Amino acid sequence: MEYLTTIEMSKEWGISPRRIALLCEQHRVDGVIKKGKTWLIPYNALKPEDARKNHSRRGGLEC
């Protein structure tokens, strides 16, 4: 399996390498491996949804 670093994945996902490292630490990215201080992320890993966004308002009834 091919892996990318946080820096390489930041270019793919459009977010900072530090944010990706935090997502890895929080176990929000599937299949990651930590080698020393470096997170290795599968090249086909999906970007987790932003938990800060409130998705409950989408598709709801509006008055």
SELOSE-511904 format. One line per 3 residues: number of its first residue (from 1); their letters; for each residue x negated, y, z negated of N, C-alpha, C, O. Coordinates in Angstrom, 1 decimal, padded with zeros to 4 digits, m for minus. Atoms other than C-alpha are relative to their C-alpha. Example, Ala and Ser with C-alpha at 12.3 -4.5 7.8 and 13.67 -1.06 7.14 Angstrom:
<atoms>
1 = AS = m000.9 m001.2 000.0 m012.3 m004.5 m007.8 m000.9 001.2 000.0 m001.9 001.2 m000.7 | 000.9 m001.1 000.0 m013.7 m001.1 m007.1 000.8 001.1 m000.8 000.3 002.2 m000.9
</atoms>
This chain:
<atoms>
1 = MEY = m000.8 m001.2 000.0 000.0 000.0 000.0 m000.9 001.2 000.0 m001.9 001.3 m000.7 | 000.7 m001.3 m000.1 m001.2 003.5 000.8 000.5 001.0 m001.0 001.7 001.1 m001.2 | m000.4 m001.0 001.0 m001.3 006.1 m001.9 m000.6 001.4 000.3 m001.5 001.5 001.1
4 = LTT = 000.4 m001.4 m000.2 m001.6 009.9 m001.9 m000.2 000.6 m001.4 000.3 000.1 m002.4 | 000.3 m000.7 001.2 m003.0 012.2 m004.6 001.1 001.1 m000.2 001.9 001.3 000.7 | m001.0 m001.1 000.2 m000.9 015.0 m006.2 m000.2 001.1 000.9 000.7 001.8 001.3
7 = IEM = 000.2 m001.1 m000.9 m002.6 017.5 m004.0 000.5 m000.3 001.4 001.1 000.5 002.0 | m000.5 000.4 m001.3 m001.8 015.6 m000.8 001.5 000.0 000.0 002.2 000.4 000.9 | m001.5 000.0 000.1 001.8 015.0 m002.0 000.6 001.3 m000.1 001.8 001.5 000.3
10 = SKE = m000.5 m001.3 000.2 002.2 018.6 m002.9 000.3 000.7 001.4 001.2 001.5 001.5 | m000.2 m000.5 m001.3 001.9 019.5 000.8 001.2 m000.6 000.7 001.9 000.0 001.4 | m001.1 000.7 m000.6 004.5 016.9 001.7 001.3 000.5 m000.6 002.3 000.7 000.1
13 = WGI = m001.2 m000.3 000.7 007.0 017.9 m001.0 000.3 001.5 m000.1 001.4 001.9 m000.5 | m000.2 m001.4 000.2 006.4 021.6 m001.1 000.0 000.5 m001.4 000.7 001.6 m001.6 | 000.0 m000.4 001.4 005.8 021.8 m004.8 m001.5 m000.1 m000.5 m002.3 m000.7 000.2
16 = SPR = 001.4 000.0 000.5 002.6 022.3 m006.9 m000.5 m001.3 m000.4 000.3 m002.2 m000.9 | 000.5 001.2 000.5 000.3 019.5 m007.7 000.2 m000.2 m001.5 000.4 m001.3 m002.0 | m000.3 000.1 001.4 000.8 020.3 m011.4 001.4 m000.5 m000.3 001.6 m001.3 m001.2
19 = RIA = m001.4 000.4 000.2 004.6 019.9 m011.1 000.1 m001.5 000.4 000.8 m002.2 m000.3 | 000.0 001.4 m000.3 004.0 016.5 m009.4 m000.6 m000.8 m001.1 000.0 m001.9 m001.4 | 000.6 000.7 001.1 001.7 015.4 m012.2 001.0 m000.1 m001.2 001.1 m001.1 m001.8
22 = LLC = m001.0 000.1 001.1 004.5 016.3 m014.7 001.1 m001.0 000.3 001.5 m001.7 m000.6 | m001.0 001.0 m000.4 007.0 014.3 m012.7 m000.5 m001.4 m000.2 000.3 m002.3 m000.6 | 000.6 001.4 000.2 004.6 011.3 m012.8 000.0 m000.3 m001.5 000.3 m001.4 m001.9
25 = EQH = 000.1 000.2 001.5 004.1 011.7 m016.6 001.4 m000.3 m000.6 001.5 m001.1 m001.5 | m001.4 000.2 000.5 007.9 011.8 m017.1 000.6 m001.3 000.6 001.8 m001.5 000.4 | m000.5 001.3 m000.6 008.2 008.5 m015.1 001.2 000.3 001.0 002.1 m000.5 001.0
28 = RVD = m001.1 m000.4 m000.9 010.4 010.3 m012.5 m000.3 m000.4 001.4 000.5 m000.2 002.3 | 000.4 000.4 m001.3 008.4 009.0 m009.5 m000.3 m001.5 000.0 m001.1 m001.9 m000.9 | 000.2 001.5 000.0 008.6 005.3 m008.7 m001.3 m000.4 000.6 m001.8 000.1 001.6
31 = GVI = 001.1 000.6 m000.6 005.5 003.3 m008.1 m001.4 000.7 m000.2 m002.4 000.3 000.4 | 001.3 m000.7 000.2 002.8 005.7 m009.4 m001.0 m000.8 m000.8 m000.6 m001.6 m001.6 | 001.1 000.6 000.7 m000.5 004.6 m010.7 m000.9 001.1 m000.5 m001.2 002.0 000.2
34 = KKG = 000.9 m001.0 000.5 m002.9 006.5 m012.9 m001.4 m000.6 000.0 m001.6 m001.6 m000.8 | 001.4 000.5 000.0 m006.6 006.0 m012.2 m000.9 001.1 m000.6 m001.1 002.2 000.0 | 000.7 m001.1 000.7 m008.6 008.0 m014.7 000.9 001.2 m000.3 001.9 001.0 m001.0
37 = KTW = m000.8 m001.2 000.1 m007.2 011.5 m014.5 000.9 000.3 001.2 001.6 001.2 001.3 | m000.7 m000.2 m001.3 m005.7 011.1 m011.0 001.2 m000.9 000.1 001.2 m002.1 m000.1 | m001.2 000.7 m000.3 m002.2 010.1 m010.2 000.0 m000.4 001.4 m000.3 000.4 002.3
40 = LIP = m000.1 000.6 m001.4 m001.8 007.9 m007.1 001.5 m000.3 000.2 002.1 m001.0 m000.5 | m001.4 000.0 m000.3 001.6 008.2 m005.5 000.2 m000.7 001.3 m000.4 m000.4 002.3 | m000.3 000.7 m001.3 003.0 005.8 m002.8 000.4 001.0 001.0 001.2 001.9 000.8
43 = YNA = m000.3 m001.0 m001.1 003.1 007.6 000.5 001.4 000.1 000.3 001.9 001.2 000.8 | m001.5 000.0 m000.3 006.8 006.7 000.9 000.9 000.3 m001.2 002.1 000.1 m001.1 | m000.8 m000.3 001.2 007.9 007.8 m002.6 000.9 001.2 000.3 000.6 002.1 001.0
46 = LKP = m001.0 m001.1 m000.2 011.0 010.0 m002.7 m000.2 001.1 m001.1 m000.5 000.8 m002.2 | 000.1 m001.1 001.0 010.9 013.4 m004.3 001.2 000.0 m000.9 002.3 m000.1 m000.4 | m001.1 000.0 000.9 012.9 013.4 m007.4 000.9 001.3 000.1 000.3 002.3 000.4
49 = EDA = m000.9 m001.2 000.0 015.9 015.8 m007.6 m000.4 000.8 m001.2 m000.9 000.3 m002.2 | 000.3 m001.0 001.0 015.4 018.9 m009.7 001.1 m000.1 m001.1 002.2 000.2 m000.9 | m000.9 000.2 001.1 017.0 018.1 m013.1 000.5 001.3 m000.6 001.5 001.3 m001.3
52 = RKN = m000.4 m001.3 000.5 017.3 021.8 m013.8 001.2 000.5 000.7 001.9 001.4 000.2 | m001.2 m000.4 m000.7 020.0 022.2 m011.2 001.2 m000.7 m000.5 001.2 m001.8 m000.9 | m001.3 000.6 000.5 023.6 021.7 m012.2 000.7 m000.5 001.2 001.3 000.3 002.0
55 = HSR = m000.6 000.6 m001.2 025.0 019.3 m009.6 001.5 m000.2 m000.3 002.2 m000.6 000.7 | m001.4 000.3 000.3 028.4 019.0 m011.4 000.9 001.0 000.7 002.1 000.8 000.8 | m000.9 m001.0 m000.6 029.7 022.2 m009.7 000.2 m000.3 001.4 001.2 000.2 002.0
58 = RGG = m000.2 000.3 m001.4 029.3 020.9 m006.2 001.2 m000.9 000.2 001.5 m001.9 m000.5 | m001.2 000.8 m000.3 032.5 019.6 m004.7 001.1 000.1 m000.9 002.1 m000.6 m000.8 | m001.0 m000.1 001.0 034.5 020.7 m007.6 001.1 000.9 000.5 001.0 001.6 001.5
61 = LEC = m001.2 m000.8 m000.4 037.9 022.4 m007.4 m000.3 001.5 m000.5 m000.7 001.7 m001.6 | 000.1 m001.4 000.4 037.8 026.2 m007.4 001.4 000.6 000.0 002.2 000.3 000.8 | m001.2 m000.7 000.2 040.6 028.4 m008.6 000.1 001.3 000.8 001.1 002.0 000.8
</atoms>
